[in-house]
Amino acid sequence: MLTRSAALLALSFLAACPGAQVRESGEVTAALRRIDVVEADFDKMRLEVVVAVENGTGADADVSADATVAIVGEAKGSDADDAPAAPAEGESAEGSEGEQDKLEGEGAEAAAGEEGGSTPIDGQRHAGSGRGRAAAFNTSELPIVIELPLPSDTALLEQLVEWPKMLLHVEGTVRVGLKTVRLGGHRDVAPPHLPAVVLKESQVASENEGQAGAGFFKVALDNKNPFDVTIDRFAWSITIKDKELKAAGEGEADKVPGSSVAEYEATVDINEKAFGKELKALLRSPTVPYVIEGYYEVRGIKKTFRFAGDMKFARR
């Protein structure tokens, strides 16, 4: 879960970029640089929208910024170039003498909507702010902290977590002294991803001088997220030659730590109780067919899995 205070992060300072000294120009410019994921889970993500402020004057400057973010779809390509957005139709940016700021980059195309669009897939935009000081003759970074809830609709969330990256649309303003610059653009970030199910082991061995046997199985949930994943329900069954020897049942809850693999083991008996008259023929077979089927649920999303194959008898 998210634990850090957004209020404290919002009052952040501008960090000068190493080696980012700029020449004297008498101008201060700002551009959208990137979006960093600070924390995340399947309910929400905490983001820092990072704005680059280039101060070409000889004095440090107070800077404040506000921005909104919306999830607009799956990211199909790389991030858009850093660029401030043009004012909307009929609206001018504030200047020191009431003049409109000169903006570069996206221009009118951004206001009209570029590839990726600006319409939230869940109908919501989410806001945050930041403030600090821009060092003289330097390019500094201002993080704007935004908490981004993930969709509450299960079907929409399931679609989102399957994307390699999701596309975010950013709108905002940066104020340096009496100058206001409007920002806009698209950036992509990786959403939380569901764990992968892996079959780690499937073996069969004869026992009691060939009078019985046993199957040994191990499945795993591979959580590649840097945060813990709560599994609401996890269940799996084992079938050997059309006989279900382990039922899935109702399943159990579990938690898989971040960047780790949780393993689950089961042993089933291959004996007369399970197979009756078929047992002797089965034990003489060079291989034994098996099927593993199961499912897990995370925040209402249910995923099924199936593994099937043939195991060679380990004689002992």
N, C-alpha and C positions, 0 to 999 in steps of 0.2 A: 504494500500500500504506500501511498505518497505521504511523506512525513514532514518535508521541509516547508517552511512558511513562505508563501508567495509574497506576503506583505514585506518581509525582510529582503527577499531577493529583488523586489521591484525597486527598492531604494539602493540600487547598485551604482558603482562608480564606473567611469569610463576607463578602460584599460588601453594604454598606448600600445600599438602593435610594434613588436621588435623590428627595427630597421625600416619603419614606416614614416620617417621624417619627410616633410614636404617643403617645397620652396615657398618663399613669401609670395603671396598672390593677392592678399587683402580679401580673399573670398573664403566662405565656409560652405562646404557641400556635404550632402548626406546621401547614402544609398543602402538599399537592402543587401546584406551580405550573405547570411545563411540562417538556418534554424537548427539549434541544438536540442536534442532530447535529454532533459535533465533526469527525469524519472518517468516510469510508465508502469501500467498494469493493464488488465482487460477492462477496467472501468474508465480510466482517464490517463492522460499524459501531461506532464509538465514540460513546457517548452521555453526556450529562450530565443526570441527573434532578435538576431544580432544585426545592428545597424552600424555601418562604418561612417564616421564623421571625420571629414578632412578639414582641418583648421589651418588655413594659409595666412592667418594673421599673427601678429606678435604678442597676443594676449590670450590667456586661457579663457574659455567661454563656457557659461552654464548651458547645459543641454537637457531638454526633456522630450519625451516621445510617448505617443500612444499608438496602439495598433490593434487590429482585430484579425483573427485567423479563422478560416473555414476549411473543412475537408471537402474537396470538390471532385475527387475521383481517384482512379489509379494512375500513378505516374508512369507515363509511357516512354519518357526519355530523360535526358539530363536536366538539371536546374536551368531556369531562365537566367539570362545575364543580369547582373546587378543594374538596377535602373530605378530612378524615381518616376512616379506616375504623374501624368498631366492632370490639372484640375478638371473637375467635371464641367459639363457644358453650362455656361452662365456663371461660373464660380471662378474667382481668382485667388491665388495664394497671397498671403499677407507679406508685405515687404517693409523695409525701414521707412519708405516714403510712400507706401500704398501701392507700389509697383508690383506687378506679377513677377515671381521668381522665374529665372530662366532655368528650365529643366531639360535634361538630356535623356536619351534612351527610348523607353516605351512610347512616350508621347501620347497622342490621342488614341492610339491603338489600345493602350491599357485601359482607358476609360470605357472604350467600347466593348472590351472583353477579348482577351487573346486566347490562344490554344489552351484548353484546360478550363476556361471559364471561371466565373466567380460565384456560381450558385452552389450553396452548401448541399451536400447529399442528404443531410439530416435536417435541413432548414434552419440551421443555427450558425451564428458567428460568435466568437468568444474574444473578450478584450483583455488587455493588460497594458501596463505602463512602465516606464523607467526614467531615471534622471541621473545626471552626473556632470562632469566637466570635461571639455575637450581641450587637450594640451595644445599650446601654441606650436605652430609649424610641425604638426604631427597628424597622423591618422589614428584615431582612437575607435574603440568598439563599445557601443552601448547595448547591453542586453535588455530586452523588453520581456518580462515574465508573463506567460499566458498559460492558464490551466485549460486543457482541452478535453472535455468529456467525450468518450467514445459513444457511438450510437446506442441508444437503449433498445432499439428494435433488434431482435435476435438475428433475423435474416440478413439485415444490413450489416450488423457486426460480423457475422460469419463471412460475408463477402469481403469485408475490409481486411480481416486478419489473414486472408489468403493472398492478398496483394504483396508482392515483394517490397514495393514502396507505395505510399499514398501521396497524392498531390495536395498541397495546401496553397490556398490563396491568401495573400497578405495585403491589407490596406492600413495606412497609418499616416501620421504626421510627425515631423521632427521640428522642434523649435529651438533655434540658436539665437539668443538675444531677441531682436525684433523680427527676425526672419523665420518664416515657416515654409518647410518643404514637405510636399506630399509624397508618400512612398507607396509603391504597389508592385506586385509581382507574384510569381509562383516559385515554390521550393518543394522538394520532396524529402520525406523522412520515412524510415522503416517503421511500420506499425508493430504492435505485439504479434507474435506468431504462435499458433497452437503447437504443442509438442508433437513430435513424430513418434510413431510406434515402430519398434524394431524387434525382430525375432533374433534373440541372442544365442539360443541353444535349442536343439531338438535331437534327442538321442533315444535309442531303445536298446535294451540289453536283456538277454535271457538269464534266468536265475534258477536256483534249486535243480541244477544238473539238467537244465532244459525243460523243466516241468512248468515253469511260469516265466513271466517277464515283467519289465517295468519300463515306463517311458519317462524321460526327464526333459522338462521344458523351461525356458526362461525367456520372458518378453520384457521390454524396457520402454519407458517413456523418456525421450530425449528432448529436454527443454533447452533450447538455444538462446532464450531470452536472458538478459542479465538480471532479471527479477524472478522471485518465486512464483510458481503457478499453482493455484489451488484447483485440484481435480475434484469436482463435485461427485463424480461416480466413475468407477473403473471396474470392468468385469470382462472375463474371458472364459471360453469353454475349450475343451480338448476332446476331439473325436478321433478314434483309431479304428480304421476299417469299419466305418458306419456305426460304431458303438460310441456314444457319448460317455466318456469316463470322468469328465469334470464339467459340471454345469456352470453356466455364467452366473446365475443367481441375480440378486438385486444390485450387486456391486458395492464398492466401498469408496469413501472419500480419502483423499491423500493430498500431500503437498510435495511438489518437486522443486527443489532449490534451483536458483538461477544458474544457468550455464552448467548443468549437471544432468546425469542420467539416473533415473530410478528403476531398479530391476525387481521383477516379480517372478518367483519360481513355483513350479508345481510338479509333483510326481504322481503318476497314475499306475495302477496295477493292471497287468495283463494276466488274467487268471480265469479259471473255469467259471467263477461267479459272473464274470463279465461276458465271456464268449461261449460258454457251454461246450458243445461238441466241436465248435470251430477252433478251439484253442490249439489243439495239436497241429493242425494244418498251418495255422498262423505262426506258430513257433518254429516250424520248419521252413518258412518262407525266407528268402534272402533279404527281402525288404518289407517294411510295414508302412502303409499309407496313413497319413495323419492330416487333420484339419484343425486349425486354431481360428476361432472367430470371437470377436469381442467388440466393445465400444467404450468410449469415455465421454464425459460431459464437462464442459467448462463454460460457465456463465450462460447456461441454456443451450449452448451449441453442442450437438451430439455428433460424434464421429465414430464410424465403424471401421473395423479392420479385419482382414482375413489372410492367413498364411496356410499353404497346403504343399505337401510334398511327400517323399518317401524316405524313410530312415533305414539304414542298414543295421542289422543285428550285430551288437557287440557280444560275442559268445564268451561265457565265463562259467 
